[in-house]
């Protein structure tokens, strides 16, 4: 008898997924921000089609919340949509995404990591069933110099590595993000610290931010696979 993935889905009580998009809006991102916004919109549309196919017998099996945060600026400027339930709040999601614009400040690695650490404190879904806590970062910030990074960057990277690798019962500051539910997808240059984090952290998927410059089709297709098939 031929195995069908949708038959397996029908036996799962529920799948509850939270996705947080973190979008760097500093000047380095001006040539890719439009394609990133288009790709996130496309992700929403394609994910909706996937859900309609996989959960057609009982749509209540699948619950998706999406939160979008833009950041960038010396004054730690940011905007936050909060968690939105999709597709019910799809219009709010689209309006917030469309409102994101590029700022005037340069990219900063420490700010990127601080934003990820803040996202880890989110009110992640805790209900029964299969849970996914997914953070997707878009940035061009990196350390370009081949020399050793300065002390502040090294300390910030170490802080993030420690926080990400904690066991669930050790997560005092990040109590709701679960070790075996979490995933970090990083669209960035293949430079420090992102190339090092790829080799030292689990549940991290590295992607090339240049995919948005090149106009590649469906750059977030791996995210849909990450949500439904892992």
C-alpha positions as CSV (number, residue, x, y, z in Angstrom):
1,X,0.0,0.0,0.0
2,X,1.4,3.4,-1.0
3,X,2.2,5.7,1.9
4,X,0.7,9.2,1.8
5,X,2.0,12.0,4.0
6,X,-1.5,13.4,4.4
7,X,-2.7,10.1,5.9
8,X,-0.1,10.6,8.6
9,X,-1.2,14.2,9.2
10,X,-4.7,13.1,9.7
11,X,-3.6,11.0,12.7
12,X,-1.9,13.9,14.5
13,X,-4.0,15.6,17.1
14,X,-2.8,19.2,16.2
15,X,0.1,21.2,15.0
16,X,0.7,24.6,16.6
17,X,3.3,26.8,14.9
18,X,4.7,30.2,15.8
19,X,6.9,32.0,13.3
20,X,8.8,35.3,14.2
21,X,10.3,37.3,11.3
22,X,13.1,39.6,12.3
23,X,13.9,42.2,9.6
24,X,17.0,44.4,9.7
25,X,16.0,47.8,8.2
26,X,19.4,49.4,8.2
27,X,20.9,51.0,5.1
28,X,22.7,47.8,4.0
29,X,19.3,46.2,3.4
30,X,18.0,48.7,0.9
31,X,18.6,46.5,-2.2
32,X,16.9,43.5,-0.7
33,X,14.1,44.7,1.5
34,X,11.5,44.7,-1.3
35,X,12.2,41.2,-2.2
36,X,12.2,40.1,1.4
37,X,8.7,41.5,1.9
38,X,7.5,39.9,-1.3
39,X,9.0,36.6,-0.2
40,X,7.3,36.7,3.2
41,X,4.0,37.5,1.5
42,X,4.6,34.6,-0.9
43,X,5.4,32.3,2.1
44,X,2.0,33.3,3.6
45,X,0.2,32.4,0.4
46,X,2.0,29.2,-0.2
47,X,1.7,28.1,3.4
48,X,-2.0,28.7,3.2
49,X,-2.2,26.4,0.1
50,X,-0.1,23.7,1.9
51,X,-2.4,23.8,4.9
52,X,-5.6,23.6,2.7
53,X,-4.1,20.4,1.2
54,X,-2.6,18.7,4.2
55,X,-5.4,19.5,6.7
56,X,-8.4,19.5,4.3
57,X,-10.2,17.0,6.4
58,X,-10.0,19.0,9.6
59,X,-8.5,22.6,9.3
60,X,-8.7,23.0,13.1
61,X,-5.7,20.6,13.3
62,X,-3.4,23.4,12.3
63,X,-2.8,26.7,14.0
64,X,-0.3,29.3,12.8
65,X,0.7,32.6,14.5
66,X,3.1,35.0,12.8
67,X,4.9,37.9,14.4
68,X,7.0,40.4,12.4
69,X,9.6,42.7,14.0
70,X,11.6,45.3,12.1
71,X,14.7,46.8,13.8
72,X,17.5,49.1,12.9
73,X,19.0,52.3,14.3
74,X,21.4,53.7,16.9
75,X,18.4,54.3,19.1
76,X,17.3,50.7,18.9
77,X,14.3,51.7,16.8
78,X,11.9,48.9,16.1
79,X,8.3,48.0,15.2
80,X,6.4,44.9,16.3
81,X,3.2,43.5,14.9
82,X,2.7,41.1,17.9
83,X,1.6,37.6,17.2
84,X,-1.2,37.5,14.5
85,X,-3.4,34.4,13.9
86,X,-3.4,33.5,10.2
87,X,-5.3,33.5,8.0
88,X,-7.9,35.2,10.3
89,X,-5.6,38.3,10.8
90,X,-4.0,38.2,7.3
91,X,-5.0,41.8,6.5
92,X,-3.2,43.1,9.6
93,X,-0.2,41.0,8.7
94,X,-0.1,42.4,5.2
95,X,-0.5,46.0,6.3
96,X,2.3,45.8,8.9
97,X,4.6,44.2,6.4
98,X,3.9,46.8,3.7
99,X,4.6,49.6,6.2
100,X,8.3,48.5,6.8
101,X,10.8,51.0,5.4
102,X,14.6,51.3,5.3
103,X,16.2,53.6,8.0
104,X,19.3,55.7,7.9
105,X,21.7,53.8,10.2
106,X,24.3,51.2,9.4
107,X,23.9,47.5,10.3
108,X,25.1,46.2,13.7
109,X,25.8,42.6,14.7
110,X,25.2,43.3,18.4
111,X,21.7,44.7,17.6
112,X,20.9,41.7,15.5
113,X,21.8,39.3,18.3
114,X,19.9,41.4,20.9
115,X,16.8,41.2,18.7
116,X,17.0,37.4,18.4
117,X,17.5,37.2,22.2
118,X,14.4,39.4,22.7
119,X,12.4,37.2,20.3
120,X,13.4,34.1,22.3
121,X,11.4,35.7,25.2
122,X,8.2,35.7,23.2
123,X,4.9,34.2,24.4
124,X,5.5,31.0,22.4
125,X,2.7,28.5,22.0
126,X,2.6,25.8,24.7
127,X,-0.5,23.8,23.8
128,X,-0.6,20.1,23.3
129,X,0.4,18.5,20.0
130,X,3.3,19.2,17.8
131,X,4.8,22.7,18.4
132,X,7.3,24.7,16.3
133,X,9.0,27.9,17.6
134,X,10.7,29.4,14.6
135,X,12.7,32.6,14.3
136,X,13.7,33.9,10.9
137,X,16.4,36.6,10.7
138,X,17.1,38.7,7.7
139,X,20.3,40.8,7.9
140,X,23.5,41.9,6.1
141,X,25.3,42.9,9.3
142,X,28.5,41.0,9.8
143,X,32.2,41.5,10.8
144,X,34.0,42.1,7.5
145,X,37.5,42.4,8.9
146,X,39.6,39.2,8.8
147,X,41.0,40.4,12.2
148,X,39.7,39.2,15.5
149,X,36.3,40.9,16.3
150,X,36.2,43.4,19.1
151,X,35.4,42.3,22.7
152,X,31.8,43.6,22.7
153,X,30.9,41.4,19.7
154,X,32.7,38.4,21.1
155,X,30.8,38.8,24.4
156,X,27.4,39.2,22.6
157,X,28.0,36.1,20.4
158,X,29.0,34.1,23.5
159,X,25.8,35.3,25.4
160,X,23.6,34.2,22.5
161,X,25.4,30.8,22.1
162,X,24.9,30.1,25.8
163,X,21.2,31.1,25.7
164,X,20.4,29.0,22.7
165,X,22.1,25.9,24.0
166,X,20.4,25.9,27.4
167,X,18.2,22.9,28.4
168,X,14.5,23.7,28.9
169,X,14.8,23.6,32.7
170,X,17.7,26.1,32.6
171,X,15.8,28.7,30.6
172,X,15.1,31.2,33.3
173,X,15.0,34.3,31.0
174,X,13.6,32.3,28.0
175,X,11.1,29.9,29.6
176,X,8.7,29.4,26.7
177,X,10.9,28.6,23.8
178,X,11.4,24.8,23.8
179,X,14.6,23.0,22.9
180,X,13.1,20.5,20.6
181,X,10.5,22.9,19.1
182,X,12.9,25.7,18.2
183,X,14.5,26.6,14.9
184,X,16.5,29.6,13.8
185,X,16.7,30.4,10.1
186,X,19.4,33.0,9.4
187,X,19.5,34.8,6.0
188,X,22.9,36.6,6.2
189,X,26.3,36.9,4.6
190,X,28.5,33.9,5.1
191,X,30.8,35.9,7.5
192,X,31.4,36.1,11.2
193,X,29.5,35.6,13.5
194,X,26.9,33.8,11.3
195,X,29.3,31.3,9.8
196,X,30.7,30.3,13.2
197,X,27.2,30.0,14.8
198,X,26.3,27.6,12.0
199,X,29.0,25.2,13.2
200,X,28.4,25.6,17.0
201,X,24.6,25.7,17.3
202,X,22.0,23.1,16.7
203,X,18.6,23.8,15.1
204,X,20.1,26.5,13.0
205,X,19.5,26.7,9.2
206,X,21.9,29.1,7.4
207,X,20.7,30.8,4.2
208,X,22.4,33.3,1.9
209,X,20.9,36.8,2.1
210,X,22.1,37.3,-1.5
211,X,19.3,35.1,-2.6
212,X,17.1,38.2,-2.3
213,X,19.5,40.3,-4.4
214,X,19.5,37.6,-7.1
215,X,15.7,37.5,-7.3
216,X,15.6,33.8,-6.7
217,X,12.1,32.3,-6.8
218,X,10.6,31.1,-3.5
219,X,13.6,31.8,-1.2
220,X,11.4,30.8,1.8
221,X,10.4,27.4,0.4
222,X,12.7,25.7,3.0
223,X,10.7,27.5,5.7
224,X,7.5,25.8,4.6
225,X,9.3,22.5,4.6
226,X,10.7,23.2,8.0
227,X,7.2,23.9,9.4
228,X,5.3,21.0,8.0
229,X,7.8,18.2,7.3
230,X,10.2,18.1,10.2
